[in-house]
Amino acid sequence: MRQMLSEGVEVEPNAEHVSQLTSEFYKEDVLSLLIHKVPILGWEAKKDLVHFWCIFLRQMDSKDIVLNCGNMLRENIKFPSLVKYILDSSRFELLFKYVELPNFDVASDAFATFKDLLTKHETAISEFLTAHYEEFFEHYEKLLTSENYVTRR
């Protein structure tokens, strides 16, 4: 799956491959199975799973897919090791953008994920904020002064 989505390098995945894989995952209910099996997956498999879900979350072709992926991402947030991985990922910054999207449902879902990331595991977020204080609060301040309805609310 990693090769199919990333073609072996750290680039944006092929949209057609993502769409194809997403359809198969939902058709066969693979994601539900993976969510229940996260505790027994190895570290690399967990990293890959988070990577795939981040890709699925970024797929904006269908708002329903985005909302489903948001639920799956919040399931990951129940595990401290996955929270650390998400926070340290370069993709974490995308949540600041998703919170301000014009689609109310998507922005609200992104905000719920953002809130869970920052409140579920105090040790992980404390370590993250200690290491990334300046850049985090630079983005956070933009949210505080945003004109976006969801963000202001």
Backbone hydrogen bonds in HBPLUS format (Angstrom, degrees):
<---DONOR---> <-ACCEPTOR-->    atom                        ^
c    i                          cat <-CA-CA->   ^        H-A-AA   ^      H-
h    n   atom  resd res      DA  || num        DHA   H-A  angle D-A-AA Bond
n    s   type  num  typ     dist DA aas  dist angle  dist       angle   num
A0005-LEU N   A0001-MET O   2.87 MM   4  6.05 158.3  1.92 155.0 159.8     1
A0006-SER N   A0002-ARG O   2.75 MM   4  5.68 165.6  1.77 154.1 159.3     2
A0007-GLU N   A0003-GLN O   2.65 MM   4  4.32 128.0  1.91 120.6 129.4     3
A0009-VAL N   A0006-SER O   3.09 MM   3  5.62 170.2  2.10 123.4 123.6     4
A0017-HIS N   A0014-ASN O   3.06 MM   3  5.31 117.6  2.47 102.7 117.4     5
A0018-VAL N   A0014-ASN O   3.01 MM   4  6.34 159.7  2.05 156.5 162.7     6
A0019-SER N   A0015-ALA O   2.95 MM   4  6.11 165.4  1.97 148.9 152.8     7
A0020-GLN N   A0016-GLU O   2.93 MM   4  6.08 160.0  1.97 146.1 151.9     8
A0021-LEU N   A0017-HIS O   2.86 MM   4  6.02 168.0  1.88 153.1 156.4     9
A0022-THR N   A0018-VAL O   2.82 MM   4  5.89 161.6  1.85 152.1 157.9    10
A0023-SER N   A0019-SER O   3.01 MM   4  6.14 161.1  2.05 146.4 151.1    11
A0024-GLU N   A0020-GLN O   3.13 MM   4  6.40 158.5  2.18 146.5 152.1    12
A0025-PHE N   A0021-LEU O   2.86 MM   4  6.09 158.2  1.91 152.4 158.8    13
A0026-TYR N   A0022-THR O   3.02 MM   4  6.26 164.2  2.05 154.6 157.6    14
A0027-LYS N   A0023-SER O   2.88 MM   4  5.97 158.9  1.92 147.3 154.3    15
A0028-GLU N   A0024-GLU O   2.97 MM   4  6.00 160.8  2.01 149.3 153.1    16
A0029-ASP N   A0025-PHE O   2.89 MM   4  5.65 107.6  2.43 131.8 148.1    17
A0030-VAL N   A0025-PHE O   2.93 MM   5  4.95 145.6  2.05 141.7 148.2    18
A0029-ASP N   A0026-TYR O   3.31 MM   3  4.84 151.2  2.40  91.5  99.9    19
A0034-LEU N   A0030-VAL O   2.90 MM   4  6.23 160.4  1.94 155.3 161.1    20
A0035-ILE N   A0031-LEU O   2.89 MM   4  6.07 156.5  1.94 150.0 155.9    21
A0036-HIS N   A0032-SER O   3.26 MM   4  6.53 158.2  2.31 145.8 150.4    22
A0037-LYS N   A0033-LEU O   3.10 MM   4  6.33 129.9  2.36 139.2 153.3    23
A0037-LYS N   A0034-LEU O   3.03 MM   3  4.91 131.5  2.27  93.7 107.6    24
A0038-VAL N   A0034-LEU O   2.96 MM   4  5.98 112.3  2.44 148.3 162.0    25
A0040-ILE N   A0037-LYS O   2.99 MM   3  5.66 144.2  2.13 120.6 129.9    26
A0041-LEU N   A0038-VAL O   3.15 MM   3  5.24 156.4  2.21 107.9 115.2    27
A0046-LYS N   A0042-GLY O   2.93 MM   4  6.19 154.6  1.99 153.8 161.3    28
A0047-LYS N   A0043-TRP O   2.97 MM   4  6.26 157.9  2.02 150.5 156.6    29
A0048-ASP N   A0044-GLU O   2.90 MM   4  6.17 159.8  1.94 149.7 155.1    30
A0049-LEU N   A0045-ALA O   2.89 MM   4  6.07 154.9  1.95 145.2 152.4    31
A0050-VAL N   A0046-LYS O   2.99 MM   4  6.25 161.6  2.02 153.2 156.9    32
A0051-HIS N   A0047-LYS O   2.94 MM   4  6.15 158.9  1.99 147.5 154.1    33
A0052-PHE N   A0048-ASP O   2.86 MM   4  6.13 159.3  1.90 153.7 158.4    34
A0053-TRP N   A0049-LEU O   2.95 MM   4  6.18 162.2  1.98 150.1 155.1    35
A0054-CYS N   A0050-VAL O   2.88 MM   4  6.09 152.8  1.95 150.5 157.9    36
A0055-ILE N   A0051-HIS O   3.07 MM   4  6.36 151.5  2.16 143.6 151.4    37
A0056-PHE N   A0052-PHE O   2.85 MM   4  6.19 161.9  1.89 153.9 158.8    38
A0057-LEU N   A0053-TRP O   2.79 MM   4  5.93 154.1  1.86 145.1 152.7    39
A0058-ARG N   A0054-CYS O   3.03 MM   4  6.24 148.1  2.13 142.1 149.6    40
A0059-GLN N   A0056-PHE O   3.12 MM   3  5.20 142.5  2.27  98.1 109.2    41
A0065-ILE N   A0062-SER O   3.13 MM   3  5.38 123.2  2.47 101.5 114.4    42
A0066-VAL N   A0062-SER O   3.26 MM   4  6.65 157.7  2.31 148.8 154.7    43
A0067-LEU N   A0063-LYS O   3.05 MM   4  6.34 159.1  2.10 149.9 154.5    44
A0068-ASN N   A0064-ASP O   2.98 MM   4  6.23 157.4  2.03 148.2 154.5    45
A0069-CYS N   A0065-ILE O   2.83 MM   4  6.03 160.5  1.87 153.2 158.9    46
A0070-GLY N   A0066-VAL O   2.88 MM   4  6.11 146.3  1.99 144.4 154.1    47
A0071-ASN N   A0067-LEU O   3.15 MM   4  6.45 151.8  2.23 142.8 149.0    48
A0072-MET N   A0068-ASN O   3.05 MM   4  6.41 154.5  2.11 146.0 153.1    49
A0073-LEU N   A0069-CYS O   2.78 MM   4  6.01 157.3  1.83 151.0 157.5    50
A0074-ARG N   A0070-GLY O   2.96 MM   4  6.19 156.1  2.02 145.9 152.1    51
A0075-GLU N   A0071-ASN O   3.04 MM   4  6.35 136.4  2.24 138.2 150.2    52
A0075-GLU N   A0072-MET O   3.07 MM   3  4.98 124.9  2.39  91.6 106.4    53
A0076-ASN N   A0072-MET O   3.12 MM   4  6.53 146.4  2.23 144.4 152.8    54
A0076-ASN N   A0073-LEU O   3.02 MM   3  5.07 119.4  2.40  95.4 110.4    55
A0077-ILE N   A0073-LEU O   3.15 MM   4  6.52 139.5  2.33 140.7 151.9    56
A0078-LYS N   A0075-GLU O   3.22 MM   3  5.65 162.2  2.25 109.2 114.6    57
A0079-PHE N   A0076-ASN O   2.96 MM   3  5.81 170.3  1.97 126.6 129.7    58
A0082-LEU N   A0079-PHE O   2.97 MM   3  5.43 125.5  2.28 111.5 125.3    59
A0083-VAL N   A0079-PHE O   3.01 MM   4  6.33 149.0  2.11 152.3 162.0    60
A0084-LYS N   A0080-PRO O   3.04 MM   4  6.31 161.2  2.07 152.4 155.9    61
A0085-TYR N   A0081-SER O   3.16 MM   4  6.39 152.2  2.24 135.8 143.4    62
A0086-ILE N   A0082-LEU O   2.88 MM   4  6.09 161.5  1.91 149.4 153.9    63
A0087-LEU N   A0083-VAL O   2.86 MM   4  6.06 170.9  1.87 158.6 160.9    64
A0088-ASP N   A0084-LYS O   2.99 MM   4  6.06 154.0  2.06 144.5 151.3    65
A0089-SER N   A0085-TYR O   3.01 MM   4  6.04 117.4  2.41 137.0 152.0    66
A0089-SER N   A0086-ILE O   3.15 MM   3  5.10 145.8  2.27  97.8 108.0    67
A0092-PHE N   A0089-SER O   3.19 MM   3  5.61 166.0  2.21 111.2 115.4    68
A0094-LEU N   A0091-ARG O   2.93 MM   3  5.46 149.9  2.02 114.4 123.4    69
A0095-LEU N   A0092-PHE O   3.02 MM   3  5.83 153.6  2.09 122.0 127.9    70
A0096-PHE N   A0093-GLU O   3.13 MM   3  5.63 137.1  2.32 110.1 119.7    71
A0097-LYS N   A0094-LEU O   2.93 MM   3  5.13 125.5  2.23 101.0 115.6    72
A0098-TYR N   A0094-LEU O   2.84 MM   4  6.18 159.1  1.88 156.4 163.2    73
A0099-VAL N   A0095-LEU O   3.01 MM   4  6.07 154.7  2.08 148.9 153.3    74
A0100-GLU N   A0097-LYS O   3.04 MM   3  5.41 141.6  2.19 105.6 116.4    75
A0101-LEU N   A0098-TYR O   3.19 MM   3  5.22 169.8  2.20 110.1 110.8    76
A0107-ALA N   A0103-ASN O   2.92 MM   4  6.07 169.9  1.93 162.5 165.9    77
A0108-SER N   A0104-PHE O   2.86 MM   4  5.93 159.6  1.90 149.9 155.8    78
A0109-ASP N   A0105-ASP O   2.98 MM   4  6.09 156.7  2.03 143.9 150.5    79
A0110-ALA N   A0106-VAL O   2.88 MM   4  6.10 159.6  1.92 151.0 156.7    80
A0111-PHE N   A0107-ALA O   2.91 MM   4  6.10 151.0  1.99 143.4 151.6    81
A0112-ALA N   A0108-SER O   2.98 MM   4  6.25 150.9  2.06 144.9 152.3    82
A0113-THR N   A0109-ASP O   3.05 MM   4  6.37 154.5  2.12 147.3 154.0    83
A0114-PHE N   A0110-ALA O   2.85 MM   4  6.06 160.3  1.88 149.0 155.0    84
A0115-LYS N   A0111-PHE O   2.83 MM   4  6.02 163.1  1.86 151.9 155.9    85
A0116-ASP N   A0112-ALA O   3.02 MM   4  6.21 163.2  2.05 144.9 149.4    86
A0117-LEU N   A0113-THR O   2.93 MM   4  6.16 160.8  1.97 153.5 158.7    87
A0118-LEU N   A0114-PHE O   3.15 MM   4  6.39 148.3  2.25 145.3 153.2    88
A0119-THR N   A0115-LYS O   3.06 MM   4  6.16 118.0  2.46 142.5 158.2    89
A0119-THR N   A0116-ASP O   3.23 MM   3  5.21 150.4  2.32  99.3 107.9    90
A0120-LYS N   A0116-ASP O   3.06 MM   4  5.57 151.0  2.15 154.9 153.0    91
A0125-ILE N   A0121-HIS O   3.12 MM   4  6.38 170.0  2.13 163.0 165.9    92
A0126-SER N   A0122-GLU O   2.84 MM   4  5.84 153.7  1.91 145.6 153.8    93
A0127-GLU N   A0123-THR O   2.97 MM   4  6.16 163.0  2.00 151.6 155.3    94
A0128-PHE N   A0124-ALA O   2.99 MM   4  6.18 157.9  2.04 144.9 151.6    95
A0129-LEU N   A0125-ILE O   2.81 MM   4  5.98 168.6  1.83 153.0 155.7    96
A0130-THR N   A0126-SER O   2.96 MM   4  6.09 152.2  2.04 144.9 152.7    97
A0131-ALA N   A0127-GLU O   3.09 MM   4  6.28 154.1  2.16 144.3 150.6    98
A0132-HIS N   A0128-PHE O   2.79 MM   4  5.91 141.4  1.94 150.2 162.6    99
A0136-PHE N   A0132-HIS O   2.97 MM   4  5.93 161.6  2.01 159.6 165.6   100
A0137-PHE N   A0133-TYR O   3.05 MM   4  6.15 175.9  2.05 158.7 160.0   101
A0138-GLU N   A0134-GLU O   3.01 MM   4  6.10 137.9  2.19 144.2 155.9   102
A0139-HIS N   A0135-GLU O   3.29 MM   4  6.50 159.8  2.33 144.3 147.5   103
A0140-TYR N   A0136-PHE O   2.86 MM   4  6.10 158.5  1.91 149.1 156.5   104
A0141-GLU N   A0137-PHE O   2.91 MM   4  5.74 154.0  1.98 132.9 138.9   105
A0143-LEU N   A0139-HIS O   3.28 MM   4  6.72 144.2  2.41 141.5 151.0   106
A0143-LEU N   A0140-TYR O   3.02 MM   3  5.09 121.6  2.38  95.4 110.3   107
A0144-LEU N   A0140-TYR O   3.03 MM   4  6.43 150.8  2.12 147.7 155.9   108
A0145-THR N   A0141-GLU O   3.15 MM   4  6.44 136.9  2.35 142.8 153.0   109
A0146-SER N   A0143-LEU O   3.20 MM   3  4.97 166.3  2.22 103.9 106.7   110
A0152-ARG N   A0148-ASN O   2.92 MM   4  6.09 163.6  1.94 156.5 161.3   111
A0153-ARG N   A0149-TYR O   2.95 MM   4  6.05 158.2  2.00 150.2 156.5   112
